[in-house]
């Protein structure tokens, strides 16, 4: 064979340099050039595949047909002709070849048309696929065994979904024989409610040649629906025909287990939610107890300076009274002196400079206001101590009205700019309760009532006794509560307030406190304007009377 040294030849076959020629000669792939039905070039690997010692034994010595089994000679010759003539630019196919010793081997070639010495030729790559063919034959037997004995249902269907072949598992899953299945198509087995899934599967087969794992149902011959998981892949047939291998798994048992697990998970979530609610209520109770202890300590610390400030103001009031009497005596003595007395004029000048007349009138007013203010501080401190009472978290007899009044003093700053508080108290006996906890309930209801009023409104507090129980109503004229919200307002963490404005625990904690007192709390609202909360409590929960219900 001619071995050109240049990197290109315009009208012939050429290797681009010695390095490429060495690569072609030493490669493990068999390379050939065919022209006019004969081999014009083969490398050493090509000679090895066909059992020849050297390429020289083949080049210009053998025809193509000498290396091809009789049954494939005509087909290979036609393929070479078509490529050399330019009818097809390249081609890939396999045939049965003949070695020098007569042994038959399987060859796969990849060839394309290319000029050689200015004439049409075919250059190609040949692969010995004998071992692969033998392995495929063995594999076919294994696949047949796998097909027949697979626990998964496997079916081969045509483009229209008609069954061509089905294994035993597929027949058992659908409860019918292979003969019956061959008269039906795969798509008709799927209930109509899975029409979208079927459309997606068919489009996937056409577009990408497969559909992924999909869960749906198949209808058995007896009408029963079976939950299945299926996937499929398209394979080529003759011409434009193609087929689909469909694999189907019965997932009835898995679905049953999933349903059981879902029920168990739902029960576990419900239990976990109740535990969280209980934990948050305990945390809130601990927090309120800590706040109560802090409030009681602060109240105690404030009470001492308030006491001596009030005492000092009282003493100062007595001193002021004496000074004013002395000033009156000086005024009378000054009036008795002659009009031209120089001392008289000096005193009048000082009176004018310090505005004596105003100071005399205003001093008593200022002192009176200071005494009123310090008395108010004293009452607030006392109410704060009554409200908290951290050391009195014990059951005791208490006046509900006192609990409400002390709470009103604590939340007065929260309400005074939003609402007028109207008390409509009935006659209530003392009840056995934990006052510290009831204070918390009333505080939550009063603060919520104030926050529900957008501008200015009214909060009305009513109370009465009914048999062995008492009730307290707190009504506001603010925005109402929608019916769907009313059903959830006592749930922990539920709130309609903006993020950061509420924890959603106030009413939940209040509900828990009232329940622990064997009472009830209920809400009434039109959803547009105004809300009424009624708290109903037994007079003595320890008397064995049944739990009361709030009637709103």
C-alpha positions as CSV (number, residue, x, y, z in Angstrom):
1,X,0.0,0.0,0.0
2,X,1.2,3.5,-0.8
3,X,2.3,5.4,2.4
4,X,2.2,9.1,1.8
5,X,4.3,11.4,4.0
6,X,2.4,14.7,3.5
7,X,-0.5,15.7,5.8
8,X,-3.1,15.9,2.9
9,X,-3.8,14.7,-0.6
10,X,-6.6,16.4,-2.5
11,X,-7.7,13.3,-4.6
12,X,-6.7,10.3,-2.5
13,X,-6.6,8.6,0.8
14,X,-3.8,9.9,3.0
15,X,-2.6,9.7,6.6
16,X,-1.8,13.1,8.1
17,X,1.7,12.4,9.1
18,X,3.8,9.5,10.4
19,X,2.2,9.6,13.9
20,X,-1.3,9.0,12.5
21,X,0.1,6.2,10.3
22,X,1.6,4.6,13.4
23,X,-1.6,5.0,15.3
24,X,-3.6,3.2,12.5
25,X,-1.0,0.4,12.3
26,X,-0.9,-0.2,16.0
27,X,-4.5,0.3,17.0
28,X,-6.5,-2.6,18.4
29,X,-9.3,-1.7,16.1
30,X,-9.5,-3.4,12.7
31,X,-9.3,-0.9,9.8
32,X,-9.8,-1.5,6.2
33,X,-10.2,0.2,2.8
34,X,-12.2,-1.5,0.0
35,X,-12.1,-0.5,-3.7
36,X,-13.5,-2.4,-6.7
37,X,-14.5,-5.3,-4.5
38,X,-11.0,-5.8,-3.1
39,X,-9.1,-4.8,0.0
40,X,-6.7,-1.9,-0.7
41,X,-5.6,-1.6,2.9
42,X,-6.0,-3.5,6.1
43,X,-4.1,-3.1,9.4
44,X,-2.6,-5.9,11.5
45,X,-5.6,-6.1,13.7
46,X,-7.8,-6.8,10.7
47,X,-5.5,-9.6,9.6
48,X,-5.5,-11.0,13.2
49,X,-9.4,-11.1,13.4
50,X,-9.6,-13.2,10.2
51,X,-6.6,-15.4,11.1
52,X,-4.0,-14.1,8.7
53,X,-0.4,-13.5,9.7
54,X,0.1,-10.2,7.8
55,X,-2.0,-7.6,6.0
56,X,0.0,-8.5,2.9
57,X,-1.9,-11.8,2.8
58,X,-5.1,-9.9,2.3
59,X,-4.3,-6.6,0.5
60,X,-4.9,-7.0,-3.3
61,X,-5.0,-10.8,-2.8
62,X,-8.5,-11.4,-1.4
63,X,-11.9,-10.3,-2.5
64,X,-14.5,-9.2,0.0
65,X,-16.5,-12.3,-0.5
66,X,-13.6,-14.5,0.6
67,X,-14.0,-13.3,4.2
68,X,-17.9,-13.5,4.3
69,X,-20.2,-16.4,4.9
70,X,-22.2,-17.4,1.8
71,X,-25.5,-16.4,3.3
72,X,-24.3,-12.8,3.9
73,X,-22.2,-12.2,0.8
74,X,-24.9,-10.6,-1.4
75,X,-26.1,-8.3,1.4
76,X,-22.5,-7.1,2.3
77,X,-21.6,-6.6,-1.4
78,X,-24.8,-4.5,-1.9
79,X,-23.9,-2.4,1.2
80,X,-20.4,-1.8,0.0
81,X,-21.7,-0.8,-3.5
82,X,-24.2,1.7,-2.1
83,X,-21.6,3.4,0.1
84,X,-19.0,3.5,-2.7
85,X,-21.6,5.0,-5.0
86,X,-22.5,7.7,-2.5
87,X,-26.1,6.5,-2.1
88,X,-25.6,6.4,1.7
89,X,-22.7,8.3,3.3
90,X,-22.1,5.7,6.0
91,X,-23.5,2.5,7.3
92,X,-23.3,0.2,10.3
93,X,-24.3,-3.4,10.3
94,X,-23.1,-6.9,11.2
95,X,-22.5,-10.2,9.3
96,X,-21.1,-13.6,9.6
97,X,-17.4,-13.7,8.5
98,X,-15.0,-16.6,7.7
99,X,-11.6,-17.0,9.2
100,X,-8.7,-18.5,7.3
101,X,-9.2,-21.8,9.1
102,X,-12.9,-21.8,8.0
103,X,-14.3,-20.9,11.5
104,X,-17.3,-18.6,11.4
105,X,-17.1,-15.4,13.4
106,X,-19.5,-12.4,13.9
107,X,-18.3,-9.1,12.6
108,X,-19.7,-5.6,13.0
109,X,-18.6,-2.9,10.6
110,X,-18.8,0.9,10.6
111,X,-18.0,2.1,7.1
112,X,-18.3,5.3,5.0
113,X,-17.5,6.4,1.5
114,X,-14.2,8.2,0.9
115,X,-12.0,8.7,-2.3
116,X,-8.9,6.7,-2.6
117,X,-6.4,7.5,-5.4
118,X,-9.1,9.7,-6.9
119,X,-11.6,6.8,-7.1
120,X,-14.6,5.9,-4.9
121,X,-13.7,3.7,-2.0
122,X,-15.0,2.6,1.4
123,X,-13.0,3.0,4.6
124,X,-14.3,1.3,7.7
125,X,-13.8,-0.1,11.1
126,X,-14.4,-3.8,11.9
127,X,-15.1,-5.4,15.3
128,X,-15.1,-9.0,16.2
129,X,-18.4,-9.4,18.2
130,X,-18.4,-13.2,18.3
131,X,-18.1,-13.3,22.1
132,X,-20.8,-10.7,22.4
133,X,-23.2,-12.7,20.2
134,X,-22.5,-15.9,22.2
135,X,-23.2,-13.9,25.4
136,X,-26.4,-12.5,23.9
137,X,-27.6,-16.0,23.0
138,X,-26.9,-17.1,26.6
139,X,-28.5,-13.9,27.9
140,X,-31.6,-14.5,25.8
141,X,-32.1,-17.8,27.6
142,X,-31.6,-16.1,31.0
143,X,-33.9,-13.3,30.1
144,X,-36.6,-15.7,29.0
145,X,-36.3,-17.5,32.4
146,X,-36.4,-14.1,34.2
147,X,-39.4,-13.1,32.1
148,X,-41.3,-16.3,32.9
149,X,-40.4,-16.5,36.6
150,X,-40.4,-12.8,37.6
151,X,-42.7,-11.8,40.5
152,X,-43.4,-8.6,38.5
153,X,-45.9,-8.5,35.7
154,X,-44.2,-8.0,32.4
155,X,-46.0,-7.4,29.1
156,X,-44.9,-6.7,25.5
157,X,-47.4,-4.4,23.7
158,X,-47.5,-2.8,20.3
159,X,-47.9,0.8,19.3
160,X,-51.6,0.6,20.0
161,X,-51.1,-1.0,23.4
162,X,-52.3,-4.5,22.2
163,X,-50.7,-7.3,24.2
164,X,-48.2,-9.4,22.2
165,X,-46.8,-11.4,25.1
166,X,-47.4,-11.5,28.9
167,X,-45.7,-13.4,31.7
168,X,-47.5,-15.4,34.4
169,X,-47.3,-12.7,37.0
170,X,-49.0,-10.3,34.7
171,X,-51.8,-12.8,34.0
172,X,-52.3,-13.5,37.7
173,X,-52.4,-9.8,38.5
174,X,-55.2,-9.2,36.0
175,X,-56.9,-12.5,36.7
176,X,-57.1,-13.7,33.1
177,X,-55.2,-15.9,30.6
178,X,-52.7,-14.9,27.9
179,X,-55.3,-15.7,25.2
180,X,-57.8,-13.2,26.8
181,X,-55.1,-10.5,27.2
182,X,-54.0,-10.7,23.6
183,X,-57.5,-9.6,22.7
184,X,-57.3,-6.5,24.8
185,X,-55.1,-3.4,24.9
186,X,-53.1,-2.2,27.9
187,X,-54.7,1.2,28.0
188,X,-58.2,-0.2,28.3
189,X,-57.2,-1.8,31.7
190,X,-56.8,1.7,33.2
191,X,-59.9,3.3,34.8
192,X,-61.1,6.5,33.1
193,X,-60.1,8.7,36.1
194,X,-56.5,8.1,35.2
195,X,-57.0,9.6,31.7
196,X,-54.4,12.3,32.3
197,X,-51.8,9.8,33.5
198,X,-52.4,7.6,30.4
199,X,-52.0,10.6,28.1
200,X,-48.7,11.5,29.8
201,X,-47.5,7.9,29.5
202,X,-48.3,7.8,25.7
203,X,-46.7,11.1,25.1
204,X,-43.6,10.1,27.0
205,X,-43.3,6.9,24.9
206,X,-43.5,8.9,21.7
207,X,-41.2,11.8,22.8
208,X,-38.5,10.2,24.9
209,X,-39.1,6.4,24.4
210,X,-40.0,5.6,28.0
211,X,-42.4,6.6,30.8
212,X,-41.2,6.7,34.4
213,X,-42.6,5.0,37.5
214,X,-46.3,5.9,37.7
215,X,-48.9,4.8,40.3
216,X,-52.4,4.1,39.1
217,X,-54.9,1.2,39.0
218,X,-55.7,-1.7,36.7
219,X,-59.1,-3.3,36.3
220,X,-59.1,-7.1,36.7
221,X,-61.3,-9.4,34.7
222,X,-63.6,-9.7,37.8
223,X,-64.0,-5.9,38.0
224,X,-61.8,-5.5,41.0
225,X,-59.3,-2.6,40.9
226,X,-55.7,-3.3,41.7
227,X,-53.3,-0.5,42.7
228,X,-50.2,-0.9,40.6
229,X,-46.8,0.8,39.9
230,X,-45.7,0.7,36.3
231,X,-43.0,1.8,34.0
232,X,-42.3,1.2,30.3
233,X,-39.6,1.5,27.6
234,X,-39.9,1.5,23.8
235,X,-38.0,-0.9,21.7
236,X,-37.6,-0.9,17.9
237,X,-39.2,-3.4,15.6
238,X,-39.2,-3.9,11.9
239,X,-39.4,-0.7,9.8
240,X,-41.3,2.0,11.6
241,X,-43.0,-0.4,14.0
242,X,-42.1,-0.2,17.7
243,X,-43.1,-2.0,20.8
244,X,-43.2,-1.3,24.5
245,X,-42.0,-3.4,27.4
246,X,-44.3,-2.7,30.3
247,X,-43.4,-3.7,33.9
248,X,-46.3,-3.7,36.4
249,X,-46.0,-4.3,40.2
250,X,-49.0,-5.0,42.4
251,X,-48.7,-2.5,45.3
252,X,-51.9,-3.5,47.2
253,X,-50.0,-4.6,50.3
254,X,-47.8,-1.5,50.2
255,X,-50.8,0.8,49.9
256,X,-52.4,-0.9,52.9
257,X,-49.3,-0.5,54.9
258,X,-49.0,3.2,53.8
259,X,-52.6,3.7,54.9
260,X,-51.9,2.2,58.3
261,X,-48.8,4.2,58.7
262,X,-50.6,7.4,57.7
263,X,-53.3,6.7,60.4
264,X,-50.6,6.0,63.0
265,X,-48.7,9.1,61.9
266,X,-51.9,11.2,62.2
267,X,-52.5,9.8,65.7
268,X,-48.9,10.4,66.7
269,X,-49.1,14.0,65.4
270,X,-52.3,14.6,67.3
271,X,-50.7,13.2,70.4
272,X,-47.6,15.3,69.8
273,X,-49.7,18.4,69.3
274,X,-51.5,17.8,72.6
275,X,-48.2,17.3,74.4
276,X,-46.9,20.5,72.9
277,X,-50.1,22.3,73.9
278,X,-49.7,21.0,77.5
279,X,-46.0,21.9,77.5
280,X,-46.7,25.5,76.3
281,X,-49.5,25.9,78.9
282,X,-47.1,24.7,81.6
283,X,-44.4,27.0,80.3
284,X,-46.9,29.9,80.2
285,X,-48.0,29.1,83.7
286,X,-44.4,29.0,84.9
287,X,-43.8,32.3,83.1
288,X,-46.8,33.9,84.7
289,X,-45.8,32.6,88.1
290,X,-42.3,34.1,87.6
291,X,-43.8,37.4,86.4
292,X,-46.1,37.3,89.4
293,X,-43.1,36.8,91.8
294,X,-41.3,39.6,90.1
295,X,-44.3,41.9,90.2
296,X,-44.9,41.1,93.9
297,X,-41.2,41.8,94.7
298,X,-41.3,45.1,92.7
299,X,-44.6,46.1,94.4
300,X,-43.0,45.4,97.8
301,X,-40.0,47.5,96.9
302,X,-42.1,50.3,95.6
303,X,-44.4,50.2,98.6
304,X,-41.7,51.3,101.1
305,X,-40.6,54.6,99.3
306,X,-44.3,55.3,98.5
307,X,-45.0,55.0,102.2
308,X,-42.5,57.5,103.3
309,X,-43.1,59.9,100.4
310,X,-46.8,59.9,101.4
311,X,-45.9,60.5,105.0
312,X,-43.5,63.3,104.1
313,X,-46.1,64.9,102.0
314,X,-48.6,64.8,104.8
315,X,-46.0,66.4,107.2
316,X,-45.2,69.0,104.5
317,X,-48.9,69.8,104.2
318,X,-49.0,70.5,108.0
319,X,-45.8,72.6,107.6
320,X,-47.3,74.5,104.7
321,X,-50.5,75.2,106.7
322,X,-48.3,76.7,109.5
323,X,-46.3,78.8,107.0
324,X,-49.5,80.2,105.5
325,X,-50.9,81.2,108.9
326,X,-47.5,82.9,109.7
327,X,-47.7,84.7,106.3
328,X,-51.2,85.9,107.2
329,X,-49.9,87.3,110.5
330,X,-47.0,89.0,108.7
331,X,-49.5,90.5,106.2
332,X,-51.7,91.8,109.0
333,X,-48.7,93.3,110.8
334,X,-47.4,94.9,107.6
335,X,-50.8,96.5,106.9
336,X,-50.6,98.2,110.3
337,X,-47.4,100.0,109.5
338,X,-47.4,103.5,107.9
339,X,-47.7,103.7,104.1
340,X,-44.4,105.4,103.8
341,X,-42.5,102.8,105.8
342,X,-39.5,101.7,103.7
343,X,-39.7,98.1,104.9
344,X,-43.2,97.9,103.7
345,X,-42.2,98.8,100.2
346,X,-39.3,96.3,100.1
347,X,-41.6,93.5,101.1
348,X,-44.1,94.4,98.4
349,X,-41.3,94.4,95.8
350,X,-40.3,90.9,96.9
351,X,-43.9,89.7,96.7
352,X,-44.2,91.1,93.2
353,X,-40.9,89.5,92.1
354,X,-41.8,86.0,93.3
355,X,-45.5,86.3,92.4
356,X,-46.4,85.7,96.0
357,X,-50.2,85.7,95.4
358,X,-50.0,82.9,92.8
359,X,-47.6,80.8,94.9
360,X,-49.9,81.1,97.9
361,X,-52.9,79.8,95.9
362,X,-51.0,77.2,93.9
363,X,-49.0,75.6,96.7
364,X,-52.0,74.0,98.3
365,X,-53.3,72.8,95.0
366,X,-49.9,71.2,94.1
367,X,-49.7,69.5,97.4
368,X,-53.2,68.2,97.2
369,X,-52.5,66.8,93.7
370,X,-49.3,65.2,94.9
371,X,-51.1,63.5,97.8
372,X,-53.8,62.2,95.3
373,X,-51.1,60.9,93.0
374,X,-49.2,59.1,95.7
375,X,-52.4,57.6,96.9
376,X,-53.1,56.3,93.4
377,X,-49.6,54.8,93.2
378,X,-50.3,53.1,96.6
379,X,-53.5,51.6,95.3
380,X,-51.9,50.4,92.1
381,X,-49.1,48.8,94.1
382,X,-51.6,47.1,96.3
383,X,-53.6,45.9,93.3
384,X,-50.4,44.6,91.7
385,X,-49.7,42.6,94.8
386,X,-53.3,41.3,94.9
387,X,-53.1,40.5,91.2
388,X,-49.9,38.5,91.4
389,X,-49.9,36.8,94.8
390,X,-47.3,34.2,93.6
391,X,-47.3,32.7,97.1
392,X,-51.1,32.1,97.1
393,X,-51.4,29.7,94.2
394,X,-53.7,27.6,96.5
395,X,-57.4,27.1,96.4
396,X,-59.1,29.6,98.6
397,X,-62.4,31.6,98.9
398,X,-62.2,34.9,97.0
399,X,-64.4,37.7,95.7
400,X,-64.6,37.6,91.9
401,X,-65.4,41.3,91.8
402,X,-62.2,42.1,93.7
403,X,-60.2,40.0,91.2
404,X,-61.8,42.0,88.3
405,X,-61.2,45.3,89.9
406,X,-57.6,44.7,90.7
407,X,-57.1,43.4,87.1
408,X,-58.7,46.6,85.8
409,X,-56.2,48.7,87.7
410,X,-53.4,46.7,86.2
411,X,-54.6,47.1,82.6
412,X,-56.0,50.6,83.0
413,X,-53.2,52.1,80.8
414,X,-54.1,49.5,78.1
415,X,-57.7,50.5,78.1
416,X,-58.1,54.2,79.0
417,X,-57.3,55.4,75.5
418,X,-59.5,52.8,73.8
419,X,-62.6,52.3,75.8
420,X,-64.9,53.3,78.6
421,X,-65.3,50.5,81.1
422,X,-68.9,50.0,82.4
423,X,-69.4,47.7,85.4
424,X,-72.8,46.0,85.8
425,X,-72.1,43.8,88.8
426,X,-74.7,41.5,90.3
427,X,-74.6,40.0,93.8
428,X,-72.0,37.3,93.9
429,X,-71.0,35.1,96.8
430,X,-67.3,34.3,97.4
431,X,-66.2,31.3,95.3
432,X,-63.5,28.7,95.9
433,X,-60.7,29.3,93.3
434,X,-57.1,30.3,92.7
435,X,-57.4,34.1,92.5
436,X,-54.0,34.5,90.8
437,X,-55.1,32.3,87.9
438,X,-58.5,34.0,87.6
439,X,-56.8,37.4,87.4
440,X,-54.8,36.1,84.4
441,X,-58.1,35.0,82.7
442,X,-59.7,38.4,83.2
443,X,-56.6,40.2,82.1
444,X,-56.4,38.2,78.8
445,X,-60.1,38.9,78.1
446,X,-59.9,42.6,78.9
447,X,-56.7,43.2,76.9
448,X,-58.2,41.3,73.9
449,X,-61.4,43.4,74.2
450,X,-59.4,46.6,74.2
451,X,-57.3,45.5,71.2
452,X,-60.5,44.6,69.3
453,X,-61.7,48.2,69.4
454,X,-60.2,50.2,66.5
455,X,-60.7,53.7,67.9
456,X,-63.0,54.4,70.8
457,X,-65.6,52.1,72.3
458,X,-67.1,50.5,75.4
459,X,-66.2,47.5,77.4
460,X,-69.1,46.3,79.6
461,X,-68.6,43.8,82.5
462,X,-71.6,42.0,83.8
463,X,-71.9,39.3,86.5
464,X,-74.6,37.2,88.1
465,X,-75.2,34.0,90.1
466,X,-77.2,31.1,88.7
467,X,-77.8,28.2,91.2
468,X,-74.5,26.8,92.4
469,X,-72.4,28.8,89.8
470,X,-71.5,32.3,88.9
471,X,-70.8,33.9,85.5
472,X,-68.9,36.9,84.3
473,X,-69.4,38.5,80.9
474,X,-67.0,40.8,79.2
475,X,-68.5,42.5,76.1
476,X,-66.8,44.9,73.8
477,X,-68.0,47.1,70.9
478,X,-65.0,46.3,68.7
479,X,-64.6,44.2,65.6
480,X,-66.4,40.9,65.8
481,X,-65.1,37.4,65.3
482,X,-65.9,35.5,62.2
483,X,-67.7,32.1,62.7
484,X,-64.8,30.1,61.2
485,X,-62.4,31.9,63.6
486,X,-64.6,31.3,66.6
487,X,-64.2,27.6,66.2
488,X,-60.4,27.9,66.6
489,X,-59.8,30.8,69.1
490,X,-59.0,28.5,72.0
491,X,-56.4,26.5,70.0
492,X,-52.8,27.1,71.2
493,X,-50.8,29.4,68.9
494,X,-53.9,30.4,66.8
495,X,-54.0,34.2,66.4
496,X,-55.4,36.7,63.9
497,X,-52.9,39.3,65.0
498,X,-50.0,40.3,62.8
499,X,-46.7,38.5,63.3
500,X,-45.0,39.7,66.4
501,X,-48.2,41.1,67.9
502,X,-49.4,37.9,69.7
503,X,-48.4,34.4,70.6
504,X,-51.9,32.8,70.3
505,X,-51.6,31.5,73.8
506,X,-53.7,34.0,75.8
507,X,-57.1,32.4,75.2
508,X,-55.7,28.9,75.2
509,X,-54.2,29.4,78.6
510,X,-57.4,31.1,79.8
511,X,-59.4,28.1,78.6
512,X,-57.1,25.7,80.4
513,X,-57.4,27.7,83.7
514,X,-61.2,27.8,83.5
515,X,-61.3,24.1,82.7
516,X,-59.1,23.4,85.8
517,X,-61.7,25.3,87.9
518,X,-64.4,22.9,86.5
519,X,-65.9,25.8,84.6
520,X,-66.5,26.8,81.1
521,X,-65.7,29.7,78.7
522,X,-67.7,30.5,75.6
523,X,-67.8,33.2,73.0
524,X,-70.7,35.0,71.1
525,X,-70.1,37.3,68.2
526,X,-72.0,38.3,65.0
527,X,-68.7,38.4,63.1
528,X,-69.3,42.1,62.3
529,X,-69.2,44.1,65.5
530,X,-69.1,43.3,69.1
531,X,-68.0,40.2,71.0
532,X,-69.1,38.6,74.3
533,X,-67.0,36.2,76.4
534,X,-68.8,34.5,79.2
535,X,-66.8,32.7,82.0
536,X,-68.9,30.4,84.1
537,X,-67.4,29.0,87.4
538,X,-68.8,26.7,90.1
539,X,-69.0,28.3,93.6
540,X,-67.2,25.3,95.1
541,X,-65.5,22.9,92.6
542,X,-64.8,20.5,95.5
543,X,-68.5,20.0,96.3
544,X,-68.8,17.3,93.7
545,X,-71.2,19.2,91.5
546,X,-70.9,18.5,87.7
547,X,-68.9,20.8,85.5
548,X,-70.8,23.9,84.5
549,X,-71.3,25.0,80.9
550,X,-71.2,28.6,79.8
551,X,-74.5,29.6,78.1
552,X,-74.1,32.5,75.8
